Amino acid sequence: MFAQPQTFPCPNCNEIINDTMEKCPFCSVPVDRQIAAMAADIQSKVNQACSDASYLKTAALLMWAFLGLSFVPLLPAVGWGFIFTFTAVLGMLIRWQVKFGDINTKDTDYPQARRSKNLALILWLAALPVGFVLKPLLYMLASR
């Protein structure tokens, strides 16, 4: 089975090329195989970081949807969805930071991935007092 060519930005012109090329088709700079392999590995990590950050942001928004629906008295089981997504988002945040937090790249998509991860962190932190302090307090006051 043949390995798929990996893509990476040309070190000279920053256009995306693949590691099978002898020279960049955009600026004609020769492609060093070792540098190409390292750059392709970093680009692969950046692509995965962007994808994972997108899922993380979506999961954090879903967590808030579950939290909001859990305030509806006829939907008490939705609270379990909030607890599940709350825990999942925490795990995804830790995993993203450990796996992708120290990538050194000039890729323009990576800062957006970091912003998505940071938004998910802010949403998770904001859900702590709402889901685990305010909601139980409201239920306690309503049951009086």
URVENPE-V554259 format. One line per field, one symbol per residue. psi: psi as a letter, one per 40 degrees, with the letter a starting at -180 (. if undefined). A space follows every 50 residues. Layout:
BEGIN
psi=???
END
This chain:
BEGIN
psi=hiiiiiiihhedeeihiieeidihedeehihhdddddddddddddddddd dddddddddddddddddddeehdefdddddddddddddddddddddddde dfhhiehedddddddddddddddddddcdddedddddddddde.
END
